[in-house]
Amino acid sequence: MNKKTFLVCVVSCIVFAACGGKDNGTDNGQTPNIPIDPNDTTTVGYKSVQLWIDAHANFSRFNNREAITYYMEKIKETGFNELYVDVKPGIGHALYDSDILPPLTRWGSEEVTRDWDYLTVMIEEAEKLDIQVIASISTLGFGYTHDRTGLIYDDPRWNGKTQMEMIGNNPNNIVDMRDQTGVDAVMLNPCLTEVQTFVISIVEEIVTKYPKLKGICLDYCRWYGGNYGFGDATISAFEAYSGEPVTNKNNIITATGGIGPQYNKWIEFRTQTITNLITNIRSAAKAIRPDIEFHLWASADWGSRYSVGQNWASKRYTPSGYVYTATYSQTGFADQMDVFSLGSYADHVWKSENPGSVYTVENFVTTYDRYTMGDCKVNGSIGSYAYRENRTTISDAVYLCLKNTDGLMVFDLSHVINFSQWDAIKTGIGRVIK
């Protein structure tokens, strides 16, 4: 999961034109009402304190079992009790014992060959320290564009089944993202039955083969950006959904990037497609193991998520704004998640540091419940790379997440190591959990 590029805008200018300030959760930078006091000793029960282990960033780090043992002890000492272990990253190869996907042994110039199963050893070493493991997958990511490697380049079965972008709002300039550069991962088209069946089979395999997993987490379960999904297959699926022909793709997004007459229904269709995929994956996983936790990571900025098809709100939440249809609320998928990893990734921690903007950790972790409405547990997550060696800022971000949500997730291990953040995270945890 490459969330370093998370804050880069992935949608066209229509997103900003359509989103009002009504649903963004900002309060115009009022003074923080959450105590910053590091001596706050409020007693809390068990909370998930999670660390994400990104596959790409840590690919060579764990080329031997001893490294896993060493870092697992550091993880435990810091106060983490759960791990997200990335086992099917966006390149589309597997870091687990798969009968479906090829093993991930090379990524760019890095090569790692193991005669042991990465996920099994992660689970075994974590279990020794009473740490639980949740397997994470890049749900729709199956290719690495930088050197054109990965499943969608290896297997012609997926030709033409990836997401396609309308460049410059020009209906005559539709580009397959497998031929683009600079995207995090080549993503399959979620409206295709074959794609949904394939993704479900991967989740079923992981859940079946690893009975000691606490959960499964979906990442990159979305459309890549606001202008993606304009290939013929998606347009045909939209026509069937809406009951209206698309005679011109500019009736969806205009040539100037505005909202066309079919845009609202288009947004609902794309979001319902993702919600259906999430619902089907959950059902398949729970059919194998009813007790397995079902997790999903998404950006905490709910007001921008319609452009990529992620309505992580409750079906009981009715949004305002002319971009939404009257039935958009029924695309909400909060009730399908056991745990939502709220992507509170922001350079600023306190609202007073970035007044008038939604992008602060404090804003995200104090406003999410207006959307989820108690339908699932919510863990605040932070991209620790944003705070580098700033110990106070790291501690505050950790504190805010643990104080205001059901838990914490820190992304990711490589940044914690590179910026020596262990002690700062431990301090932040200790301000809430004694």
N, C-alpha and C positions, 0 to 999 in steps of 0.2 A: 504494500500500500504506500504509494508515494504521495504523502500529504504535504510535502514541502510546497507543492504547487497548488495546494488547496485554495488559497485565498485569491488565486488568479481567476478573473471572471471567465466563466465557461458558457455564458449565455449572451445573446445579442442585446442590443440596446432596448428591445421591447420589454425586457425584464424590469428595467428601471422605470420605464414609462408606465408600466402597468401596476407596479407594486406601490401602494400607498404607505404612509407611515403608520397606518392604523393597526397593522398586525405584526409590526416588527419588534415590539417589546421594549423599545427605548423609553427612557423617562427624562430625556434632555439633560443628562449628566448631573443629576442631583447627588449630593454627598452620599457616599456609601453608607448604608444602614446596617452593614454586617461588621461585627467587631473584628478589627485587625489584630487585637490583643493576642500575642502568641501564648499567653498563659490561660486562655480560655480552656476550661477543663470540663465542659459539658460531656456527660457520659452518653455514649451511643452503643447500640448493639452491633452485631456483625454487619460490616459493610464490605462490598467487593472493592479491593484495592488492586487494580490491574495494570499490567505492563504489556505493551504490544511488542512482539518480536517480528519485525518486518523481514520477509524472506530475502529481498534484494540487498538491503543495507547490511544484513548480517550473514550473507551467503557463505563467505569464506571463514567467518568468525567461528563457526561451529563445524569445522572440518574434522574435528575429533571429539570423542565423548568427554574427554577431560575438560574441554572448554565449557561444555554444557554444565558439568558438575560445578565448575568454578563459579560461573555466572549465576547459577541457580542459588548458590549460597549467598552471593551478593544481593540478589533479588529478595530472598527471604529476610536477610538482615535489615534491609531498607524498610520493610513493612508490607511488601506486596504479598497477596494471598491468592491471586489468580493471574493467569497468563493468557493472552491471545497469541497463539502460535500460527503464523501464516504458512499454510501448507499447500495452497494452490494459488500462487500469485498470478499477476496479470500476464505473464509469459505463456501460461496455459500448460505448464508441466508440473509434475507432482513432487512434493517433499514428504510423501507418505507412500506406503506400499500399495500402489494402484494397479488394477487390472484394466483400467480405462485410459489413463493418461500416461505418457512417457515420463520417466524419471527426470528430475531437474538436476543435471550434472554440470551444465555450463550456462553462464550468463555473461554475455559480453566477453571480456578477456579473462574472467574468473572461471576456474574449473575445480570442482570438488567431486571426488568419488568416494562413496561410503560403502562399506560392506555391512552396514547396520541401518536400521530404519530410523530416520530422523524423528518422526513423530512418536514412535514407541519409546525412544530413549528420553525425549522431552517429558513424556508422561511419567516414566519410571523415576527420573531424577526429581521431578516436581513432587511426586507422591511421597518420596522420602522426607520431604520438608513440609508436608501438609499444604502444598500449593496445588490448586486445581487448574486444569488446562481446558481452554476453549479453542477449537480449531477454526481458523479463519480462512475464507476463500474469497478471491476476486471473482465474484459471481459470473460476470459476463466478459471478463478480460481473458483473452487467449492469444495474445501476440505482442511482441516487443518490436516497435517500429524502427528503433535506432539502427538495428542491423538485420531487420526483417527475419527474426527468428521466433519460434513458438508454434503452437498447435495450428493456428489458422494458416501459417505459411507451409507447414509440414504436410497438411492433409487437405487435398483438393475438395473433400466433402464440404468444406466451409466456404468455398468460393461463392461470392455474391450474397453471403448470409451475415455479413458484418454490417455495422451501422454506417449510414451514408449521410454526408453533409451537403446542404445546399449552400454553396459558397457565394458570398456577396448578395444573398437573397435572389439569386439568378436561377430560375427553374431549369435553365439549360446547362448549368454548371453543377452537376451532382457528382461528388467525389467519394469513393469508398475509403473509409478511414484506414484500411490496411495499406493504402498508398500514400498516406500522410506521414509527416514527421512531426515530432514534438508532442504527440499525444502520449499519455501515461501508459495506455494499453489499448490494443485493438479489441473492441468489444463486439460481441455477437448481437444480433437483432432479437430483442426479447419478445417480439410479437409473433415469431415463428414457432410453431408447435415443436419442431425438431430441436430447436435450441432449448426450449423449456424442458423437454424430456431429457436432453443430454445433461443439462445442469443438475436436474433432480437426481439423475443416476449417480453423479459424482457425490452429492450430499449423502445419498443412501449408502454408497460404498464406505464413506468415512464413518458414518454413524454405526454401520454394521461391524466394521473391522476394529473399531476402537471403543469398546464398551466402557472404558474408564474416563472418557471425555466428559467434562461437565456440560459442554454445550458446543454449538456450531454457530459461527458468526458470518453474516453476509456483508461483504464490502463491494463497492462498485456494482451495486444492484440498481441500475438506473440507465437512462440515456446519457450519452457522453456530454452533450450540451444542447442549447436551445435550438440550434439549426440542424441537429442530427435526427435521422429517421425519415428522410425524404426519398428513399429508394422506392421502387415500384411495389415491392411486397408490402411495405408499411403503408403506403398510400392506399393500396387495395384493402388492407385490413381496416384502415380508417373509414373507407367508404362503406364497408360492410357494417361497421360499428355505428356510424352516424346516419346511414341511410341516404347519404347525399353524395353525388359524384364530385370529384375534384377536377374541375375543368382547367384550372390554372393554380399552380402551387402558390402563387402570389395571393390567392384568396385565403391562404393560411397566414403567411408572413408576407407583407407587401414588399415591393421592390426597394422601398426606403427603410425597411426594417420595422415597420409598424404592424399593428394588429389587423389582420384581414377578417372578413365576415365569418370564416370557418375556424378562426383561431381558438376560440373558447372551447368548442367541442373537440378540437385537436388536442388541446391541453388535457382535457378530461380523458380522452382516449389513451394518450401516452401514459398518463398516471395510472389509469385502470389496468393497463398492460403490466406495469411494474407491480402493482398490488396483487394482481392475479398470480404472477410469478412467485412472489413472496408467500402468498397463501398456499400455493401448490407445493412449494419446497417445505414449508412448515408441516403440512399434512403428511408428506412423505416421511419426514424425519420422525415425527411423533408416532407414526404407524409402526416404526421399528422400535423406537424407545420413547414411550410416552413421557418419561421423566427428563429427557434431555432438554436443556435450556436452548431457546432459540433467540439469538442476538442479531442485531443489525447496527452498523455504523452509518451515520449520515450527517451532513452539515447541520449545525444548530440553527442556521438562518432559514427558518421555515418559509419566510416570505419570498425566497428565491427558488425554493425547491420545485415549484410547479414546472419550471422550465426543463428540469431533468426527470420529471415524473415521480418524485418522491414525496408523497403526502404522508408524513409520519404522524399526523394528528389522529385523534379519535374521530370516528364516524359521527360523533355527536358535536364536533366542532364545526360551525358554519362560518366560513370565511367571508369577509366583505371584499369589495373590489370588483371592477367590471371585467377582470380577466377570468373570473370563475363562473361556471355554469351554476344553475340552481341545484344541480345534483352532484356537484364536485365533492361535497363532504363525504359521499358514499365511497370515495376512493381511499379514504383514510385507512392506514394499516396498523395503527397503534395496538389494536386488539389482537393482532397476529404475533406480536413480539412478546417474549418473556422479559427481555432486557433490551432497552434502546441505548446505544452508546452515542450520547449527544455530543456532536463534534463542535465543542466550544473553542475552536481554534481562532485565536485572535492575538494580535501583537500587544494589545492593551489588556490589562487585567481588570482595573476598576473603571466604572462608568465615568467617574470624574476625570479620568485621563483621556477620554475620547468622547466628549459630550455630543449628544445628538446622533450618535452612530449606534447601530446594533452590535457592532463588532467589539465587544468586551466580554471577557469570561464572566464577569459579574452579571451582565445583562442576560446572557444565555442561560446561566444556571438558576436564575431567579424568575424566568418567564416561561420556561418550557411547558409547565403544567397547564397553562391556558390552552395549549394544543393537545397534549396527551390525555389530560383530564382523568388521570389515574388508571388508564387502561393497561399500563405496563410499568415495570420498574425502569428507572432512568439513571444512568451513570454519566456524570459529566466527564468529558475527555478533553485533554489539552495536547497541543503540539509543542513539546518542550523545546524544540529547536528555536522557537521564537525568542526564548529568554536566555539562551546561551549560558553564561556563567553568573547571571544575576540571581543570587541566592534568595534574596528577599522576594523578588517577583515570582520565582518558581514556587517558593513556599506559600505565597498568597494564592496563586492559581490552584495549587493542590488543596489548600484549605477551603477555598470557595466551592470547589466541586464536592468535596466530602461533606461540607456543612449543609449544602443546599440540595443535594441529590442523593440517590440511594448508594452511590459509590463513585469511584474514580477510575479513569483509564489514562495512562500516560503513553504517548506515542513519541518516540519509540526507544528501544534499548540502545540503538547505535548513538542517538543524541545524548542519552543519559551518560553513556561512556565517554563520548567525545568531548562533552562539556563538563564532565565531572560533577554531575547533578545529584549523585546519590544522597549526600548529606542534606542538601536543601529539600529534596523530596521527603526524606525521613522526618525532617523538622515539620514540614507542612502536614504530614500524616499525623504526627504526634500532637498537633494543635487540636485535633478532633478525636482521634482514637487513642485511648490511654491503655 
